[in-house]
Amino acid sequence: MTRFAANLTMLFTELPMLERFAAARRAGFTGVEVLFPYDLATRELSRAARAEGLAFVLLNTPPPNWAGGPRGFAAIPGGEDRFRRDFTRALRFAQELGAMHLHIMAGRAEGDAARRIFVDNLSWAAAQAPQLSLLIEPLNPVDMPGYFLNDFELAAGILDEVGAPNLGLQFDAYHAQHITGDALACWDRHGARARHIQIAGFPGRNEPQGGDIDYPAFFRRLKASGYDGWVSAEYNPATTTETGLEWLNTPA
């Protein structure tokens, strides 16, 4: 049985953040993720999740000020101190929230120097948090121009080079479709590295139904591959969140 989590940064936004946990549970989700929870008290977030029996699945490393700000620092030459400071803060949040995964954001950069810095920072982070699952995620260059980690082959090579047992792939089907043109084929090639999955429709990044990604087939592919992690709904609802949840009741 597929375990679905709600991305509360993008879903149920008609409600205040702390009220979104109950809405997610009523809708049928059993886990949640919050991309940048740094403006809220971990005690309040933990209490809201526990009250609804929801697993806290994932958060991202800073920056907390996402609107128009940097997209991470892990691959930025000269940004090592900033990355490590921010990672230490994110690690504290992850531990206090009981989060399963922490997504490390690379930032906007390019070239061999950025790759070396990314590998070094990931190796350092994996050693700092050996009991926590750390993730990297390729993001498409249309939505995220200039983002360093914009290719699944690049991600695979970096994961192999770091070789840390607690570092894996965050597989976003929407980004996979954007980057490769075939999310299912991309899963076949790289899914064995995946620790966490995010989904959204393509091309509009709305509900995961219709469009260019055959999600019923994708879910069957996950089952056949033995994937037993979380699948998080990370999309922009076309109207209200609750109106567009028919897909959640489709057997997966």
Secondary structure as GFF3:
##gff-version 3
##sequence-region A 1 252
A	DSSP	beta_strand	3	7	.	.	.	ID=ss1
A	DSSP	alpha_helix	17	27	.	.	.	ID=ss2
A	DSSP	beta_strand	31	33	.	.	.	ID=ss3
A	DSSP	alpha_helix	42	51	.	.	.	ID=ss4
A	DSSP	beta_strand	55	60	.	.	.	ID=ss5
A	DSSP	alpha_helix	80	97	.	.	.	ID=ss6
A	DSSP	beta_strand	101	103	.	.	.	ID=ss7
A	DSSP	alpha_helix	112	128	.	.	.	ID=ss8
A	DSSP	beta_strand	133	136	.	.	.	ID=ss9
A	DSSP	alpha_helix	152	162	.	.	.	ID=ss10
A	DSSP	beta_strand	167	172	.	.	.	ID=ss11
A	DSSP	alpha_helix	173	180	.	.	.	ID=ss12
A	DSSP	alpha_helix	183	190	.	.	.	ID=ss13
A	DSSP	three_ten_helix	191	193	.	.	.	ID=ss14
A	DSSP	beta_strand	194	199	.	.	.	ID=ss15
A	DSSP	alpha_helix	215	225	.	.	.	ID=ss16
A	DSSP	beta_strand	230	233	.	.	.	ID=ss17
A	DSSP	three_ten_helix	242	244	.	.	.	ID=ss18
A	DSSP	three_ten_helix	246	249	.	.	.	ID=ss19
###
